Amino acid sequence: MSSDPIGLPIEGFKAAFPFHLAVDRGLRVVQMGEALGRTCGEIGLGDELGAHFTLRRPDIAFEFEAMRGNVRFLFILESRARRMTLRGQMVYVEEKDALLFLCSPWVTTAEELRELGLGLNDFALHDPVGDLLMVIQSQNAALADSRKMSAKLTSQRAALRESEQRLQAVLDHSPAVIYIKDSESRYVLINKRYEQLFNVRRDAVAGKTDYDLFPQDVAFRFRTNDAKVLRGGAPMEVEEVAPQADGVHTFLSVKFPLLDVAGQAYAVCGISTDITARKRAEEALVSAKETAESANRAKSQFLANMSHELRTPLNAIIGFSQLLEENTFGPLNPRQTKYVHNILYSGRHLLQLINDILDLSKVESGRMELEAAPFNVTTALRNLQAIVSTLAKNKNIAVTLNVDAALPLISADERKFKQIMYNLLSNAIKFTPDGGAVTAAAAIVMEERDGAPRQVLEVCVSDTGIGILPADQKRIFQEFEQVDSSYARKQEGAGLGLALVRKFVELHGGRVWVESEGVEGKGSIFKFTIPLQAPENTDDSKMRRKKRETPLVLIADDDPSLVVAAADLLGKAGFEVLQSYAGRQCVELARQHEPDLVVLDLDMPDLPGQEIIEKLRSNPRTRKTPILIFTGTDPKESEKRLLRRYVQGILAKPGLNELVPEVRRIMEAAK
Ligand code: ADP
């Protein structure tokens, strides 16, 4: 049976639908039922439907296509000419390309019926054919809808499958281990990397928990982290370990909750990256660092021990050759004098080298301390000018000082300041050919450090020497770095001086650099700064006044065998010992090393004992150093009284067995 009403073999169609109405594509009336024609005499065939009716329902445009597209709805047309609405079903008649409106007037009272001049025959309200048509129409519409829906569903399902495949492909090609577990910690999804790494198949894992796959403790840790994510509803990053065939691997896991529309976490997703290689490299690095540090400590310890071992005999070599050079024990012939001079020179050079190496290793290991105290820079520079002037005179070089008159006292380590200056000035003289000039200048200037201005003492040492090419200007501040020029090669040196200068300047929180064009004759300018205000981040321990771990005793006696014996005794008792064989040497060593006690023989060949004591007491560095007189000639009681005003103890020779207790007593009393 066709669903097209026009094609239906229905007898008396017009009688069955006395109110029907048909319009063509132009909405012109092409046919109407007998009752409609009678009731609405104003409507003629060919009239536009819109001229006689308005469309009350459905709420669509009053156009052919719009009406054709909505035939499944109930249509209500309202007459423009009278109080009448037509209610019914719109049907599209395909072969006529027309719309057929099967309807009845909507009347609710007999009054209205009368008004419209209608009888009961004019209605097809319960017409079984009309009902059938309605059923067929709605069935058709429902069928079309369901067909559309199922097509949509199929295409949605395909799209879903495609997107799932895409997602799985992405997951499977990821080098990370990816998994999803539901709120009961059961696996929902794993990727290929997971399968490979833990040697499982995804269909075998689905529905299982970590307790089915891993040792208890490992599963417990996984579960704890998952639970945290589910409870907290927020992502977390955590390091996790899991056993593998080749040992335990470390993973960096990013875990995050999957939320439903209500924002509730229903599963946890994890992305874990194997960071075992990085972890092992880090551990290797830490252990390499520890090994390097311990090697460095061993090196520093070795250097400290060696320097001590080397310095003791070297001091003896220097001390004895000094005595010989000064003809203390009788005149030497010219050749002997020359050789002794050579021994002394080489000895001092070696001692300097050892001291430099020791100083460097101390700075490197952080054991170098600054003895900061206010001092007069101008005076210090004048002293240095005097010291280097002998070197300069030999080469006919003028050393000039150019110091700001109003220089304030500077709080810094004076000894290190002098060492810095000595190294720079002696280099300037060394690398300046005969007849040149060297100038030292100092002034207070402002410099910028880390974006903030600060006041610094700036010291410049300039020369008219061979200069340093820009390419070499950085490296010469490294240990054992020297410029390989023909002039420089002829000069002595180990390449440690500037390295020490840099370390000492930096310990003070300052900086050092050189300016030079590298042109012979134009020379170089070495500059360094020392901040007036100690930097806040300077390690406190470096700035405090130095405290020796083992007390240092200086023995001065012209009898070498006694010095050696006393040094041995004191060394065994835990003291560090400096040896001296002459009065001036004793004064100089005491000034340099500031011993904790001086054991002094009053009968020295070069200086009377009284004078040695005076010199020690007049120097600020040794003014308070305790002195123990160790004398062979028993002084008179009156002399002893006088002596006691300046010294802390008097011991008669040989009395070596009393030496250590007496030294201890004096040191204890001096604390
Ligand atoms: P040393 O002088 O013992 O070789 P330094 O560390 O003091 O070691 O100096 C390193 C190198 O820097 C020197 O060997 C020299 O080549 C260069 N240098 C230092 N001072 C000057 C200077 N005033 N003029 C030219 N070159 C210099």
Residues whose N, C-alpha, C, O or C-beta is under 5 A from the ligand:
A	BS01	ADP	N427 A428 F431 G465 G467 I468 I476 E481 Q482 V483 A488 E492 G493 A494 G495 L496 G497 L498 A499 S524
